Amino acid sequence: MKKVLLVLMSFSLLILAACSLEPPEWAKPKKKGNLEDIKIGLSVSTLNNPFFVSLKNGVVKEAKKQGMDVVIVDAQNDSAKQVNDVEDLLQQGVDVLLINPTDSAAISTAVQSANNIGIPVVTLDRSADKGKVETLVASDNVKGGEMAADYIVEKLGEGAKVAELEGTPGASATRERGKGFHNIADQKLDVAAKQSADFDRTKGLNVMENLLQGNSDIKAVFAHNDEMALGAIQAINSSGRDVLVVGFDGNEDAVNAVKEGKLAATVAQQPELIGELAVKAASDVLKGKKVEKNIAAPLKLMTKK
């Protein structure tokens, strides 16, 4: 009799364990015909950068237009915090996730968590290395890097010595902008130095100071974003050197710097449009419509007229 009871108890425990693998009801995807009931979870890499503030504003405006709610979390450029933030959004029962990854590899576990409970994921500006993403809404970063290199060649001629301020290691935007830049620069320019400054203005200043000390003949700098470019300009001004600087993003500070002749050029994205397109894509996914795997927002090289 005892053996029978033990078998029955073991069987019951197995059933309970299997049931516990099911996500709770609040975390299961909801099929809603009325998009006004939809809650979007938006995870931004950092809100201490005008570009991503504009991206967030684009999401909020389009969501409001469609009657959706948005819960926003700021990863503060911390990939571990971002993973926790996304897990928290899932706990809050969001219907769709919009993620602007700090690190494309690190965010993969959070994307997979959403996949496991059927919550669709849309990425903005940067991709995720693993997990199912419905679409990536971004500028063509490779093309933008090529545009920056072509501009430097146009202004300074072939063979000019240049430095490169790279973005956060592991971010897809860093890889893609660098790839595009080197597609041209490796053939027509002399890349004398490159170093990461994590898409940050203060780090851009500090890294540029070090690069200038070790490379007296640098004639131009390509920064993977405007924040680093603006930091580089501060370092260059302090050194009294004449170095052409090209940024990437087209944020307000950079556009003003171009107008004032301080920044030679910026490869201008449209962050608000990226946010808007991401919400529209999420809406289509929730309605069961098919979306493209990559949705491109146009780029434009901005220079002083």
C-alpha positions in Angstrom: 0.0 0.0 0.0 2.8 2.3 0.9 4.4 1.7 -2.5 1.1 2.6 -4.2 0.9 5.8 -2.2 4.5 6.8 -3.1 3.8 6.2 -6.8 0.6 8.4 -6.6 2.4 11.2 -4.7 5.3 11.2 -7.2 2.8 11.3 -10.1 1.0 14.2 -8.5 4.3 16.1 -8.0 5.2 15.7 -11.7 1.8 17.1 -12.7 2.2 20.1 -10.4 5.7 20.7 -11.7 4.5 20.6 -15.3 1.6 23.0 -14.5 4.1 25.4 -12.8 5.9 25.9 -16.2 2.8 27.5 -17.6 3.0 31.3 -17.4 0.4 33.0 -15.1 -2.7 34.2 -16.7 -1.7 37.9 -16.5 1.5 37.1 -18.5 -0.2 35.2 -21.3 -0.6 37.2 -24.6 -4.0 38.7 -25.0 -5.9 38.7 -28.2 -7.5 42.1 -28.4 -9.5 43.6 -31.2 -9.6 46.9 -29.5 -6.1 48.5 -29.5 -7.2 51.0 -26.9 -6.7 48.3 -24.3 -3.1 47.7 -25.3 -0.2 48.4 -23.0 3.2 48.9 -24.6 6.4 48.4 -22.6 9.2 50.6 -23.8 12.8 50.0 -22.7 15.3 52.7 -23.7 19.1 52.3 -23.4 19.4 55.8 -21.9 17.3 58.9 -21.5 20.5 60.9 -20.9 20.9 61.4 -24.6 18.7 63.7 -26.7 18.5 61.2 -29.5 16.8 58.6 -27.4 14.6 61.2 -25.7 13.3 62.0 -29.2 12.8 58.3 -30.0 10.8 57.9 -26.8 8.7 61.0 -27.7 7.9 59.4 -31.1 6.7 56.3 -29.4 4.6 58.2 -26.9 3.0 60.5 -29.5 2.0 57.6 -31.9 0.8 55.5 -29.0 -1.4 58.3 -27.8 -2.7 58.8 -31.3 -3.7 55.1 -31.3 -5.1 55.2 -27.8 -2.4 52.9 -26.3 -0.7 53.2 -23.0 3.1 53.2 -22.7 5.2 52.1 -19.7 8.7 53.5 -20.0 11.9 52.3 -18.4 15.4 53.8 -18.6 18.3 51.3 -18.6 20.8 54.1 -18.0 23.3 52.4 -20.3 23.4 49.4 -18.0 22.8 46.1 -19.9 22.1 44.1 -16.6 19.6 46.8 -15.5 17.9 46.6 -18.9 17.4 42.9 -18.7 15.8 43.3 -15.2 13.7 46.3 -16.5 12.3 44.1 -19.3 11.5 41.3 -16.9 9.6 43.8 -14.7 7.6 45.0 -17.8 6.6 41.4 -18.5 5.5 41.1 -14.8 3.3 44.1 -15.3 1.5 42.4 -18.1 2.5 44.5 -21.2 1.1 43.3 -24.5 4.1 44.2 -26.6 7.7 45.2 -26.0 9.6 47.9 -27.7 13.3 47.6 -26.9 16.2 49.9 -27.7 19.1 47.6 -26.6 22.1 48.8 -24.6 23.9 45.7 -25.7 22.6 43.5 -28.5 24.0 40.2 -27.0 23.0 40.9 -23.4 19.4 41.8 -24.2 18.9 38.4 -25.9 17.8 36.6 -22.6 15.1 39.2 -22.0 13.9 38.8 -25.6 13.7 35.1 -25.2 11.8 35.5 -21.9 9.2 37.5 -23.8 9.2 34.9 -26.6 8.5 32.1 -24.0 5.2 33.8 -23.0 4.2 34.9 -26.4 4.8 38.7 -26.0 5.9 40.2 -29.3 9.2 42.2 -29.4 10.1 45.1 -31.7 13.6 46.5 -31.5 14.5 50.2 -32.2 17.8 51.5 -33.5 19.8 48.4 -32.4 19.0 44.7 -32.8 19.1 41.7 -30.5 21.5 38.9 -31.3 19.2 36.1 -30.2 15.5 35.5 -29.7 12.6 36.3 -32.0 12.2 39.9 -32.9 9.2 40.8 -35.1 11.1 43.7 -36.7 14.0 46.1 -36.3 13.1 49.7 -36.9 16.4 51.6 -37.5 18.3 53.8 -39.9 20.7 52.0 -42.3 23.7 52.3 -40.0 26.1 50.8 -42.6 25.1 53.3 -45.2 25.5 56.1 -42.7 29.0 55.0 -41.8 29.8 55.1 -45.5 28.3 58.5 -45.9 30.6 59.8 -43.1 33.7 58.4 -44.7 32.8 59.7 -48.2 32.3 63.2 -46.7 35.8 63.1 -45.1 37.4 62.0 -48.4 35.5 64.7 -50.2 36.8 67.4 -47.8 40.3 66.2 -47.1 41.2 63.9 -50.0 42.4 60.3 -50.0 45.0 59.2 -47.5 44.1 61.7 -44.8 44.8 60.5 -41.2 41.6 60.0 -39.2 40.5 58.8 -35.8 37.4 56.9 -35.0 35.4 57.2 -31.7 33.4 54.0 -31.5 30.1 53.4 -29.7 29.4 50.9 -26.9 31.1 47.6 -27.6 28.4 44.9 -28.4 25.8 47.4 -29.7 24.7 46.6 -33.2 24.9 50.3 -34.1 28.6 50.3 -33.2 29.3 47.3 -35.4 27.3 48.6 -38.3 28.4 52.2 -38.3 32.0 51.0 -38.0 31.6 48.5 -40.8 30.2 51.2 -43.1 32.9 53.6 -42.2 35.6 51.1 -42.8 34.1 50.0 -46.1 35.3 53.3 -47.5 38.0 54.4 -45.0 40.1 51.2 -45.3 40.5 52.0 -49.0 40.7 55.7 -49.1 41.7 57.0 -45.7 44.4 56.2 -43.0 42.6 55.2 -39.8 45.4 56.0 -37.4 43.5 55.4 -34.1 40.2 54.2 -32.8 38.7 53.7 -29.4 35.4 53.3 -27.7 33.8 56.2 -25.9 30.4 54.4 -25.2 28.2 56.9 -27.1 28.9 59.4 -24.2 29.9 63.0 -24.5 32.2 63.2 -21.5 33.9 60.0 -22.5 34.2 61.3 -26.0 36.1 64.3 -24.6 38.4 62.2 -22.5 39.2 59.7 -25.2 39.7 62.4 -27.8 42.2 64.1 -25.5 44.2 60.9 -25.3 44.0 60.3 -29.0 45.3 63.8 -29.8 48.2 63.4 -27.5 49.3 60.2 -29.2 48.5 61.2 -32.8 49.7 64.7 -33.7 48.8 64.4 -37.3 45.1 63.5 -37.1 43.1 65.6 -39.6 39.5 64.3 -39.0 37.4 62.3 -36.6 34.4 60.1 -37.2 32.3 59.6 -34.0 29.6 56.9 -34.0 27.2 59.4 -32.5 26.8 63.1 -31.9 27.3 63.0 -28.2 30.9 61.7 -28.6 31.4 64.1 -31.5 30.5 67.1 -29.4 32.8 65.8 -26.6 35.6 65.5 -29.2 35.1 69.1 -30.3 35.7 70.3 -26.7 39.0 68.4 -26.6 40.0 69.6 -30.0 39.2 73.2 -29.1 41.3 72.9 -25.9 44.2 71.6 -27.9 44.1 74.5 -30.4 44.2 72.0 -33.2 42.2 72.1 -36.5 40.4 68.8 -36.9 37.3 68.1 -38.9 34.6 66.2 -36.9 31.7 64.2 -38.3 29.0 62.8 -36.0 26.0 60.6 -36.4 22.4 61.0 -35.2 21.4 64.6 -36.0 20.3 65.6 -32.5 19.5 69.2 -31.7 22.8 70.1 -30.1 24.7 68.6 -33.1 22.5 70.4 -35.7 23.1 73.7 -33.9 26.9 72.9 -33.8 26.8 72.3 -37.6 25.0 75.6 -38.1 27.6 77.4 -36.0 30.5 75.8 -38.0 31.8 73.8 -34.9 30.8 70.4 -36.2 31.6 69.7 -39.9 28.7 67.3 -40.5 26.3 64.8 -38.9 24.6 61.8 -40.4 21.1 62.8 -39.4 18.7 60.1 -38.3 15.0 60.7 -37.5 14.6 59.3 -34.0 11.0 60.5 -33.6 10.1 58.8 -36.8 11.8 55.6 -35.6 9.6 55.6 -32.5 6.5 56.3 -34.6 7.3 53.5 -37.0 7.9 51.1 -34.1 4.5 51.7 -32.6 2.8 51.3 -36.0 4.7 48.0 -36.5 3.7 46.8 -33.0 0.1 47.6 -33.8 0.2 45.6 -37.0 1.7 42.6 -35.2 -1.0 42.7 -32.6 -3.6 42.8 -35.4 -2.0 39.7 -36.9 -0.6 41.5 -39.9 2.8 40.6 -41.4 5.6 43.2 -41.0 9.0 43.5 -42.7 12.0 42.1 -40.7 13.7 45.5 -41.1 12.0 48.8 -41.3 14.3 51.6 -42.4 14.1 55.3 -41.5 15.8 57.6 -44.0 19.2 59.3 -43.4 20.5 62.7 -44.5 24.0 64.2 -44.3 23.7 67.6 -42.6 26.4 70.2 -43.3 26.6 73.9 -43.0 24.9 75.6 -46.0 
